[in-house]
Amino acid sequence: MKKALLIAVISCVAATPSAYAQFGSGVVYDPTQATHAVVQIKNEERSIANEIQQIEQGQKIFTNTVKLADNAIATYNLGHQMAMMPRSLYQPFLSRSTYWMELNHAANTYGNSSQWTNAVNTGAGASI
């Protein structure tokens, strides 16, 4: 009887076709691995969200840098304008003929008038 039962079990095992995985297609569902995959996906979502925040912060930094550069240029231009202001204040009040008329030679009593008149008329020898 034991021998017959053993032969029956062996023949049943041998006669059954090969078994497939849980769902019949070779796929085995592992709940632990599925949970681990979900956790990894959530971590990647957080990582992508952090990267998006970093990109937005970088854009803000770039925008602020451009604004600072614009302010620096405006400040330079204002400083340049203020430095040039003393010259430009009196120029509108000059006569147009001033640029074209030579000064008359003054009397050279002490020997220094001719040098001054030459410097005024030609610019040669004038110190700045």
C-alpha positions, 0 to 999 in steps of 0.5 A: 500500500505504501508502495502503491501510494508512492507510485501514485504520487510520483505519477501524479507529479510527473503527469502534471504540466510544469507550473507557472508563477502566481499569475500564470505568465512567469511573473511573481509578485513580491510585496516587499519589492513592490513597496521598495519600488514605491518608496524609490519612486516617491524619493525620486519625485522629492528629488525632482521637486528639489531640483525644480526649486534649485533651478527657480532659485538660480533664476532669481539669483540671475535676475537679481545679478542682472538688476545689480549690473543695471544699477551699477551701470546707471550709477557709473553713468550718473557719476560720469555725468556729475563729473562732467557737470562743471564743464557743461554748466557754463557752456550754454552761456558762451557766445558762439563767436568765442570759439572762433575769435582770437584774443588780441595781444595785450601789452607785453610789459613784463614779458609774460603776456605773449605766452599766455595769449598764445596758450589761450588762442592755440592751446600750446603750452597750456597746463591742465 
